[in-house]
Amino acid sequence: MIKLIALYKQPEDKAAFDEHYQNVHTPITKKIPGLRKMEVTKIVGSPTGKSKYYLLCEMYYDDHESLKAAMKTKEAKASGKDLMSFAGDLVTMMIGEKLE
């Protein structure tokens, strides 16, 4: 299983970020073909106290090919465009492979 991972830094306006993320961005992203599961985690701290990160989103796909195909769709392009509009300076994107 392959994961597309989005790691967000702390936003200045958490309420506005949460509102947009939950009510606009998440519904757009969930429409991406091939997306098997989406897990969102709010970061509440680190072992040494505060964290510079605010949110982690893991989006699961069957394999690399499924992810590549999904990223070419109009739904993925809409998700990416929305992401850049509200969190382009906050997000780091990664691809990971889940180990069994």
C-alpha positions as CSV (number, residue, x, y, z in Angstrom):
1,M,0.0,0.0,0.0
2,I,1.2,3.5,-0.9
3,K,0.5,6.6,1.1
4,L,0.5,10.2,-0.1
5,I,1.3,12.2,3.1
6,A,0.6,15.8,3.8
7,L,2.2,17.4,6.8
8,Y,1.1,20.8,7.8
9,K,2.9,23.4,9.9
10,Q,1.0,25.5,12.4
11,P,-1.4,27.9,10.7
12,E,-1.7,31.5,12.0
13,D,-5.5,31.2,12.1
14,K,-6.3,27.7,13.3
15,A,-10.1,28.2,13.2
16,A,-10.1,29.4,9.6
17,F,-7.7,26.6,8.6
18,D,-9.9,24.0,10.3
19,E,-13.0,25.3,8.7
20,H,-11.6,25.3,5.2
21,Y,-9.8,21.9,5.6
22,Q,-12.9,20.1,7.0
23,N,-15.6,21.7,4.9
24,V,-13.9,22.5,1.6
25,H,-10.6,20.6,1.1
26,T,-11.5,17.2,2.6
27,P,-14.7,16.8,0.5
28,I,-12.7,17.7,-2.7
29,T,-9.9,15.3,-1.8
30,K,-12.2,12.4,-1.0
31,K,-13.5,12.4,-4.6
32,I,-10.1,11.5,-6.0
33,P,-10.5,8.2,-7.9
34,G,-8.4,5.3,-6.4
35,L,-8.2,6.8,-2.9
36,R,-8.8,3.9,-0.6
37,K,-8.7,5.6,2.8
38,M,-7.9,9.0,4.2
39,E,-6.7,9.4,7.8
40,V,-6.3,12.9,9.4
41,T,-4.4,13.4,12.7
42,K,-4.2,16.6,14.6
43,I,-0.8,17.0,16.1
44,V,-1.1,17.9,19.8
45,G,2.6,18.1,20.8
46,S,5.9,16.2,20.8
47,P,7.8,14.3,23.4
48,T,9.7,17.5,24.2
49,G,6.6,19.8,24.2
50,K,5.2,21.9,21.4
51,S,5.4,20.8,17.8
52,K,5.9,23.0,14.7
53,Y,3.4,20.7,13.0
54,Y,-0.4,21.0,13.2
55,L,-2.0,18.3,11.0
56,L,-1.0,15.1,9.3
57,C,-3.1,13.6,6.5
58,E,-2.4,10.1,5.1
59,M,-4.1,9.2,1.8
60,Y,-3.9,5.5,0.9
61,Y,-3.7,4.0,-2.6
62,D,-3.2,0.4,-3.7
63,D,0.2,1.0,-5.3
64,H,2.5,3.5,-7.1
65,E,0.6,3.1,-10.4
66,S,-2.8,3.8,-8.7
67,L,-1.3,6.9,-7.1
68,K,0.2,8.1,-10.4
69,A,-3.1,7.6,-12.2
70,A,-5.1,9.3,-9.5
71,M,-2.8,12.4,-9.6
72,K,-3.7,12.9,-13.3
73,T,-7.4,13.2,-12.6
74,K,-9.4,16.4,-12.6
75,E,-10.4,15.6,-9.0
76,A,-6.7,15.5,-7.9
77,K,-5.9,18.6,-9.8
78,A,-8.9,20.4,-8.0
79,S,-7.6,19.1,-4.6
80,G,-4.1,20.4,-5.4
81,K,-5.3,23.8,-6.6
82,D,-7.4,24.2,-3.4
83,L,-4.4,23.1,-1.2
84,M,-2.2,25.7,-2.7
85,S,-4.9,28.4,-2.2
86,F,-5.1,28.0,1.5
87,A,-2.0,26.1,2.7
88,G,0.6,26.2,0.0
89,D,3.1,27.7,2.4
90,L,2.3,25.3,5.3
91,V,2.3,21.9,3.6
92,T,5.0,19.3,2.9
93,M,4.0,16.4,0.7
94,M,5.6,13.0,0.8
95,I,5.0,9.5,-0.6
96,G,5.5,6.5,1.7
97,E,5.2,2.8,1.3
98,K,3.4,1.0,4.2
99,L,5.5,-1.9,5.5
100,E,3.7,-5.0,6.6
